[in-house]
């Protein structure tokens, strides 16, 4: 389970870096965290 979360986190980080290359590191971190929260909410809905 942990390896799935790490892979998902890495995938989202790569996507953000490619889509928004001009962001500062702090901005990138905020976008990544927001997308991770969105993904977690989707997974929680699927689980229920």
PyMOL Python script that loads the backbone (N, CA, C, O; Angstrom):
from pymol import cmd

cmd.read_pdbstr("""\
ATOM      1  N   UNK A   1       0.817  -1.192   0.000  1.00  0.00           N
ATOM      2  CA  UNK A   1       0.000   0.000   0.000  1.00  0.00           C
ATOM      3  C   UNK A   1       0.862   1.259   0.000  1.00  0.00           C
ATOM      4  O   UNK A   1       0.552   2.229  -0.691  1.00  0.00           O
ATOM      5  N   UNK A   2       1.937   1.241   0.771  1.00  0.00           N
ATOM      6  CA  UNK A   2       2.810   2.408   0.853  1.00  0.00           C
ATOM      7  C   UNK A   2       3.446   2.698  -0.504  1.00  0.00           C
ATOM      8  O   UNK A   2       3.551   3.858  -0.902  1.00  0.00           O
ATOM      9  N   UNK A   3       3.868   1.662  -1.210  1.00  0.00           N
ATOM     10  CA  UNK A   3       4.507   1.868  -2.508  1.00  0.00           C
ATOM     11  C   UNK A   3       3.531   2.474  -3.521  1.00  0.00           C
ATOM     12  O   UNK A   3       3.946   3.212  -4.415  1.00  0.00           O
ATOM     13  N   UNK A   4       2.255   2.171  -3.387  1.00  0.00           N
ATOM     14  CA  UNK A   4       1.248   2.751  -4.284  1.00  0.00           C
ATOM     15  C   UNK A   4       1.119   4.249  -4.007  1.00  0.00           C
ATOM     16  O   UNK A   4       1.039   5.053  -4.936  1.00  0.00           O
ATOM     17  N   UNK A   5       1.101   4.612  -2.740  1.00  0.00           N
ATOM     18  CA  UNK A   5       0.998   6.029  -2.380  1.00  0.00           C
ATOM     19  C   UNK A   5       2.230   6.808  -2.834  1.00  0.00           C
ATOM     20  O   UNK A   5       2.117   7.926  -3.337  1.00  0.00           O
ATOM     21  N   UNK A   6       3.395   6.213  -2.654  1.00  0.00           N
ATOM     22  CA  UNK A   6       4.630   6.885  -3.082  1.00  0.00           C
ATOM     23  C   UNK A   6       4.662   7.060  -4.597  1.00  0.00           C
ATOM     24  O   UNK A   6       5.086   8.104  -5.094  1.00  0.00           O
ATOM     25  N   UNK A   7       4.220   6.055  -5.322  1.00  0.00           N
ATOM     26  CA  UNK A   7       4.187   6.138  -6.784  1.00  0.00           C
ATOM     27  C   UNK A   7       3.202   7.221  -7.224  1.00  0.00           C
ATOM     28  O   UNK A   7       3.489   7.990  -8.141  1.00  0.00           O
ATOM     29  N   UNK A   8       2.054   7.280  -6.576  1.00  0.00           N
ATOM     30  CA  UNK A   8       1.047   8.291  -6.907  1.00  0.00           C
ATOM     31  C   UNK A   8       1.594   9.689  -6.635  1.00  0.00           C
ATOM     32  O   UNK A   8       1.418  10.608  -7.434  1.00  0.00           O
ATOM     33  N   UNK A   9       2.259   9.828  -5.490  1.00  0.00           N
ATOM     34  CA  UNK A   9       2.839  11.112  -5.117  1.00  0.00           C
ATOM     35  C   UNK A   9       3.893  11.552  -6.137  1.00  0.00           C
ATOM     36  O   UNK A   9       3.940  12.718  -6.529  1.00  0.00           O
ATOM     37  N   UNK A  10       4.726  10.618  -6.554  1.00  0.00           N
ATOM     38  CA  UNK A  10       5.761  10.922  -7.548  1.00  0.00           C
ATOM     39  C   UNK A  10       5.134  11.298  -8.888  1.00  0.00           C
ATOM     40  O   UNK A  10       5.604  12.215  -9.561  1.00  0.00           O
ATOM     41  N   UNK A  11       4.081  10.594  -9.271  1.00  0.00           N
ATOM     42  CA  UNK A  11       3.406  10.873 -10.540  1.00  0.00           C
ATOM     43  C   UNK A  11       2.809  12.279 -10.528  1.00  0.00           C
ATOM     44  O   UNK A  11       2.952  13.025 -11.496  1.00  0.00           O
ATOM     45  N   UNK A  12       2.151  12.634  -9.446  1.00  0.00           N
ATOM     46  CA  UNK A  12       1.560  13.965  -9.331  1.00  0.00           C
ATOM     47  C   UNK A  12       2.652  15.032  -9.344  1.00  0.00           C
ATOM     48  O   UNK A  12       2.490  16.068  -9.989  1.00  0.00           O
ATOM     49  N   UNK A  13       3.749  14.797  -8.649  1.00  0.00           N
ATOM     50  CA  UNK A  13       4.854  15.766  -8.633  1.00  0.00           C
ATOM     51  C   UNK A  13       5.413  15.973 -10.034  1.00  0.00           C
ATOM     52  O   UNK A  13       5.698  17.103 -10.430  1.00  0.00           O
ATOM     53  N   UNK A  14       5.569  14.900 -10.777  1.00  0.00           N
ATOM     54  CA  UNK A  14       6.075  14.998 -12.149  1.00  0.00           C
ATOM     55  C   UNK A  14       5.102  15.769 -13.027  1.00  0.00           C
ATOM     56  O   UNK A  14       5.516  16.621 -13.813  1.00  0.00           O
ATOM     57  N   UNK A  15       3.826  15.480 -12.901  1.00  0.00           N
ATOM     58  CA  UNK A  15       2.813  16.178 -13.698  1.00  0.00           C
ATOM     59  C   UNK A  15       2.821  17.677 -13.410  1.00  0.00           C
ATOM     60  O   UNK A  15       2.763  18.489 -14.333  1.00  0.00           O
ATOM     61  N   UNK A  16       2.893  18.041 -12.142  1.00  0.00           N
ATOM     62  CA  UNK A  16       2.903  19.460 -11.769  1.00  0.00           C
ATOM     63  C   UNK A  16       4.155  20.128 -12.325  1.00  0.00           C
ATOM     64  O   UNK A  16       4.076  21.230 -12.867  1.00  0.00           O
ATOM     65  N   UNK A  17       5.305  19.478 -12.199  1.00  0.00           N
ATOM     66  CA  UNK A  17       6.554  20.052 -12.702  1.00  0.00           C
ATOM     67  C   UNK A  17       6.494  20.269 -14.211  1.00  0.00           C
ATOM     68  O   UNK A  17       7.007  21.267 -14.717  1.00  0.00           O
ATOM     69  N   UNK A  18       5.871  19.341 -14.928  1.00  0.00           N
ATOM     70  CA  UNK A  18       5.776  19.474 -16.380  1.00  0.00           C
ATOM     71  C   UNK A  18       4.737  20.515 -16.791  1.00  0.00           C
ATOM     72  O   UNK A  18       4.967  21.281 -17.726  1.00  0.00           O
ATOM     73  N   UNK A  19       3.616  20.549 -16.111  1.00  0.00           N
ATOM     74  CA  UNK A  19       2.534  21.458 -16.481  1.00  0.00           C
ATOM     75  C   UNK A  19       2.807  22.901 -16.065  1.00  0.00           C
ATOM     76  O   UNK A  19       2.394  23.838 -16.749  1.00  0.00           O
ATOM     77  N   UNK A  20       3.501  23.074 -14.948  1.00  0.00           N
ATOM     78  CA  UNK A  20       3.697  24.413 -14.383  1.00  0.00           C
ATOM     79  C   UNK A  20       5.172  24.646 -14.029  1.00  0.00           C
ATOM     80  O   UNK A  20       5.510  24.789 -12.854  1.00  0.00           O
ATOM     81  N   UNK A  21       6.045  24.685 -15.032  1.00  0.00           N
ATOM     82  CA  UNK A  21       7.479  24.761 -14.758  1.00  0.00           C
ATOM     83  C   UNK A  21       7.946  26.090 -14.159  1.00  0.00           C
ATOM     84  O   UNK A  21       9.035  26.149 -13.588  1.00  0.00           O
ATOM     85  N   UNK A  22       7.159  27.146 -14.274  1.00  0.00           N
ATOM     86  CA  UNK A  22       7.596  28.460 -13.810  1.00  0.00           C
ATOM     87  C   UNK A  22       7.256  28.755 -12.351  1.00  0.00           C
ATOM     88  O   UNK A  22       7.559  29.839 -11.854  1.00  0.00           O
ATOM     89  N   UNK A  23       6.639  27.814 -11.671  1.00  0.00           N
ATOM     90  CA  UNK A  23       6.282  28.036 -10.271  1.00  0.00           C
ATOM     91  C   UNK A  23       7.512  27.955  -9.373  1.00  0.00           C
ATOM     92  O   UNK A  23       8.482  27.262  -9.679  1.00  0.00           O
ATOM     93  N   UNK A  24       7.448  28.671  -8.266  1.00  0.00           N
ATOM     94  CA  UNK A  24       8.501  28.529  -7.260  1.00  0.00           C
ATOM     95  C   UNK A  24       8.289  27.195  -6.543  1.00  0.00           C
ATOM     96  O   UNK A  24       7.244  26.563  -6.696  1.00  0.00           O
ATOM     97  N   UNK A  25       9.258  26.782  -5.780  1.00  0.00           N
ATOM     98  CA  UNK A  25       9.140  25.499  -5.074  1.00  0.00           C
ATOM     99  C   UNK A  25       7.964  25.511  -4.098  1.00  0.00           C
ATOM    100  O   UNK A  25       7.258  24.511  -3.969  1.00  0.00           O
ATOM    101  N   UNK A  26       7.752  26.615  -3.423  1.00  0.00           N
ATOM    102  CA  UNK A  26       6.624  26.717  -2.491  1.00  0.00           C
ATOM    103  C   UNK A  26       5.284  26.607  -3.199  1.00  0.00           C
ATOM    104  O   UNK A  26       4.371  25.934  -2.720  1.00  0.00           O
ATOM    105  N   UNK A  27       5.172  27.273  -4.343  1.00  0.00           N
ATOM    106  CA  UNK A  27       3.933  27.197  -5.120  1.00  0.00           C
ATOM    107  C   UNK A  27       3.715  25.783  -5.640  1.00  0.00           C
ATOM    108  O   UNK A  27       2.599  25.264  -5.608  1.00  0.00           O
ATOM    109  N   UNK A  28       4.790  25.165  -6.120  1.00  0.00           N
ATOM    110  CA  UNK A  28       4.697  23.786  -6.613  1.00  0.00           C
ATOM    111  C   UNK A  28       4.221  22.849  -5.514  1.00  0.00           C
ATOM    112  O   UNK A  28       3.382  21.980  -5.754  1.00  0.00           O
ATOM    113  N   UNK A  29       4.752  23.022  -4.317  1.00  0.00           N
ATOM    114  CA  UNK A  29       4.373  22.181  -3.188  1.00  0.00           C
ATOM    115  C   UNK A  29       2.888  22.330  -2.872  1.00  0.00           C
ATOM    116  O   UNK A  29       2.204  21.344  -2.595  1.00  0.00           O
ATOM    117  N   UNK A  30       2.390  23.573  -2.916  1.00  0.00           N
ATOM    118  CA  UNK A  30       0.971  23.812  -2.635  1.00  0.00           C
ATOM    119  C   UNK A  30       0.075  23.158  -3.681  1.00  0.00           C
ATOM    120  O   UNK A  30      -0.958  22.579  -3.345  1.00  0.00           O
ATOM    121  N   UNK A  31       0.472  23.251  -4.950  1.00  0.00           N
ATOM    122  CA  UNK A  31      -0.313  22.627  -6.020  1.00  0.00           C
ATOM    123  C   UNK A  31      -0.287  21.111  -5.865  1.00  0.00           C
ATOM    124  O   UNK A  31      -1.322  20.457  -5.994  1.00  0.00           O
ATOM    125  N   UNK A  32       0.884  20.550  -5.590  1.00  0.00           N
ATOM    126  CA  UNK A  32       0.984  19.089  -5.404  1.00  0.00           C
ATOM    127  C   UNK A  32       0.110  18.622  -4.258  1.00  0.00           C
ATOM    128  O   UNK A  32      -0.601  17.625  -4.380  1.00  0.00           O
ATOM    129  N   UNK A  33       0.159  19.335  -3.149  1.00  0.00           N
ATOM    130  CA  UNK A  33      -0.648  18.947  -1.984  1.00  0.00           C
ATOM    131  C   UNK A  33      -2.137  19.056  -2.284  1.00  0.00           C
ATOM    132  O   UNK A  33      -2.916  18.207  -1.852  1.00  0.00           O
ATOM    133  N   UNK A  34      -2.538  20.077  -3.007  1.00  0.00           N
ATOM    134  CA  UNK A  34      -3.948  20.224  -3.369  1.00  0.00           C
ATOM    135  C   UNK A  34      -4.395  19.058  -4.245  1.00  0.00           C
ATOM    136  O   UNK A  34      -5.483  18.515  -4.053  1.00  0.00           O
ATOM    137  N   UNK A  35      -3.567  18.678  -5.194  1.00  0.00           N
ATOM    138  CA  UNK A  35      -3.922  17.556  -6.072  1.00  0.00           C
ATOM    139  C   UNK A  35      -3.943  16.241  -5.303  1.00  0.00           C
ATOM    140  O   UNK A  35      -4.776  15.377  -5.579  1.00  0.00           O
ATOM    141  N   UNK A  36      -3.040  16.080  -4.348  1.00  0.00           N
ATOM    142  CA  UNK A  36      -3.055  14.873  -3.526  1.00  0.00           C
ATOM    143  C   UNK A  36      -4.328  14.804  -2.682  1.00  0.00           C
ATOM    144  O   UNK A  36      -4.911  13.732  -2.519  1.00  0.00           O
ATOM    145  N   UNK A  37      -4.759  15.951  -2.146  1.00  0.00           N
ATOM    146  CA  UNK A  37      -6.009  15.982  -1.371  1.00  0.00           C
ATOM    147  C   UNK A  37      -7.196  15.624  -2.257  1.00  0.00           C
ATOM    148  O   UNK A  37      -8.084  14.876  -1.847  1.00  0.00           O
ATOM    149  N   UNK A  38      -7.205  16.166  -3.479  1.00  0.00           N
ATOM    150  CA  UNK A  38      -8.290  15.844  -4.416  1.00  0.00           C
ATOM    151  C   UNK A  38      -8.321  14.343  -4.701  1.00  0.00           C
ATOM    152  O   UNK A  38      -9.384  13.722  -4.703  1.00  0.00           O
ATOM    153  N   UNK A  39      -7.149  13.774  -4.940  1.00  0.00           N
ATOM    154  CA  UNK A  39      -7.068  12.341  -5.238  1.00  0.00           C
ATOM    155  C   UNK A  39      -7.534  11.508  -4.040  1.00  0.00           C
ATOM    156  O   UNK A  39      -8.227  10.505  -4.206  1.00  0.00           O
ATOM    157  N   UNK A  40      -7.149  11.931  -2.840  1.00  0.00           N
ATOM    158  CA  UNK A  40      -7.563  11.224  -1.630  1.00  0.00           C
ATOM    159  C   UNK A  40      -9.079  11.271  -1.468  1.00  0.00           C
ATOM    160  O   UNK A  40      -9.694  10.283  -1.068  1.00  0.00           O
ATOM    161  N   UNK A  41      -9.682  12.416  -1.778  1.00  0.00           N
ATOM    162  CA  UNK A  41     -11.137  12.546  -1.675  1.00  0.00           C
ATOM    163  C   UNK A  41     -11.829  11.632  -2.675  1.00  0.00           C
ATOM    164  O   UNK A  41     -12.840  11.009  -2.349  1.00  0.00           O
ATOM    165  N   UNK A  42     -11.302  11.546  -3.877  1.00  0.00           N
ATOM    166  CA  UNK A  42     -11.869  10.658  -4.905  1.00  0.00           C
ATOM    167  C   UNK A  42     -11.773   9.210  -4.448  1.00  0.00           C
ATOM    168  O   UNK A  42     -12.728   8.446  -4.584  1.00  0.00           O
ATOM    169  N   UNK A  43     -10.625   8.838  -3.909  1.00  0.00           N
ATOM    170  CA  UNK A  43     -10.440   7.465  -3.443  1.00  0.00           C
ATOM    171  C   UNK A  43     -11.362   7.139  -2.273  1.00  0.00           C
ATOM    172  O   UNK A  43     -11.874   6.025  -2.168  1.00  0.00           O
ATOM    173  N   UNK A  44     -11.572   8.126  -1.388  1.00  0.00           N
ATOM    174  CA  UNK A  44     -12.458   7.914  -0.255  1.00  0.00           C
ATOM    175  C   UNK A  44     -13.895   7.682  -0.726  1.00  0.00           C
ATOM    176  O   UNK A  44     -14.604   6.836  -0.182  1.00  0.00           O
ATOM    177  N   UNK A  45     -14.317   8.438  -1.741  1.00  0.00           N
ATOM    178  CA  UNK A  45     -15.654   8.232  -2.300  1.00  0.00           C
ATOM    179  C   UNK A  45     -15.788   6.842  -2.902  1.00  0.00           C
ATOM    180  O   UNK A  45     -16.804   6.169  -2.724  1.00  0.00           O
ATOM    181  N   UNK A  46     -14.740   6.419  -3.624  1.00  0.00           N
ATOM    182  CA  UNK A  46     -14.771   5.090  -4.237  1.00  0.00           C
ATOM    183  C   UNK A  46     -14.802   3.990  -3.181  1.00  0.00           C
ATOM    184  O   UNK A  46     -15.409   2.940  -3.393  1.00  0.00           O
ATOM    185  N   UNK A  47     -14.154   4.226  -2.052  1.00  0.00           N
ATOM    186  CA  UNK A  47     -14.079   3.228  -0.996  1.00  0.00           C
ATOM    187  C   UNK A  47     -15.436   3.020  -0.338  1.00  0.00           C
ATOM    188  O   UNK A  47     -15.793   1.904   0.039  1.00  0.00           O
ATOM    189  N   UNK A  48     -16.187   4.113  -0.205  1.00  0.00           N
ATOM    190  CA  UNK A  48     -17.501   4.046   0.453  1.00  0.00           C
ATOM    191  C   UNK A  48     -18.456   3.445  -0.486  1.00  0.00           C
ATOM    192  O   UNK A  48     -19.631   3.285  -0.154  1.00  0.00           O
TER     193      UNK A  48
END
""", "prot")
cmd.dss("prot")
cmd.show_as("cartoon", "prot")
cmd.util.cbc("prot")
cmd.orient("prot")
